[in-house]
Amino acid sequence: MARSVASRLRAAGHRAYLVGGCVRDLLLGVAPKDFDISTDARPERVIDLFPGSGIVGAHFGVVLVREGAAQVEVATFRSDREYADGRRPTSVDFETDPRADVLRRDFTINGLMMDPSTGELLDFVDGRRDLESRTLRAIGDPEARFAEDHLRLLRAVRFAARLGFEIDPETWAAMVRLQASILKVAPERVRDELERILTEGGARRGFELLEASGMLAVLLPEVAAMKGVAQPPEFHPEGDVWTHTLLLLENLSRPSATLAWGALLHDVGKAPTFRVADRIRFDGHAEEGVRMAGEILGRLRASRDEIEQVQALVANHMRFIEVGRMKESTLKRFLRQPNFDDHLELHRLDCLGSNGHLDGWEFCRRRVAELGGEQLKPKRLVSGADLIAAGYTPGPKFAEILDAVEDAQLEGRVTTREEAMDWVRERYR
């Protein structure tokens, strides 16, 4: 589709090139997620050539061309004027020269243009050289690029981590000098970029770069506080809480966003609960971690559902120690939690990042396979209506009775409605 769009623009007398991340990925042998085209055609001309397309950024000359479920962004060559808010320019000038369009972009590896029909490259910023040397370098003056859009500070970390590139020394020095500017970015944009660092690959390196640049202490001081917090060596031979957390991030493999946040924050409560008694202890660190995870994700404007799932992961990560001793009903309730696969994977990562013992993980996997959904969450034998019909007065006690009946059912002590009602009458007269 991108070739077709570029071909039609050229047939109409315009210049048109693939640009940005798709060119970078093609040259790296990676399948691009999407394709962007840069052209000297003005937005209104693009719309004339592609009826049914829509302007998604009229101010910036961006048109979305659709073909069935597929879509390509077509943007007019432009240069940007002053950035007043550290996010986007106050105005733009449309250009006829592709070089002007490239010079406004963030990093040299994202500044390449390609003729989609011939593969010919336009490289005004030595982006091909930096791709070959695996270097992330800002285009032009690094401080100017980061001052224009502060989120580029996090984008630099993400690209370097995901691609395994080294950051150019001048670019890195500017990142360190301007690290506090990241606080001026909207929390939602910061959250989205952090989630990409956590989930797109290279999460460990990404957070090492965040820590080294100073941005971690600025954005997530609770996570930065893990560094230097010792752990009992008999349980954590790997070292302090920060080292342990980095090992979890290193082993993440295409995680959901909530699992990635759970891996990052599962021990966030250890720093404030650290004490030395008979040994190093972190009393109540899971409970404190739940509170802190809610606070952190709340200020990053995460959704309620996302916050609750991450808090559940933090709350339950220590309960795997008890699975072999749990009552059958307690175990079944534990194993049937929503998104239990994420709980199980977090426990596996937690073990691999410490003593390597996977007994609890194997036990839970085996029991889930043995029990299946019907045994983990069978249809209730008794309802509130059944209790009322049996002469019980509705009230707070109902919840206790129904939960107790379900425990008996999960443990196999009652299997029919009649047995369940007899069980209720015997214990709740």
Secondary structure, DSSP 8 states (H G I E B T S, - for coil): -HHHHHHHHHHTT--EEEETHHHHHHHHT---S--EEEESS-HHHHHHHSTT-EEEEGGGTEEEEEETTEEEEEEE-EEE--BSSSSSBS-EEE-S-HHHHHHTSSBGGG--EE-TTT--EE-SS-HHHHHHHTEE-BSS-HHHHHHH-TTHHHHHHHHHHHHT-EE-HHHHHHHHHTGGGGGGS-HHHHHHHHHHHHHSS-HHHHHHHHHHHTHHHHH-HHHHTTTT----TTT-TT-SHHHHHHHHHHT--S--HHHHHHHHHTTTTHHHHEEESSSEEETTHHHHHHHHHHHHHHHTT--HHHHHHHHHHHHHTTGGGGGGGS-HHHHHHHHTSTTHHHHHHHHHHHHHTTT---HHHHHHHHHHHHHHHHHHS---S--HHHHHHTT---STHHHHHHHHHHHHHHTTS--SHHHHHHHHHHH--
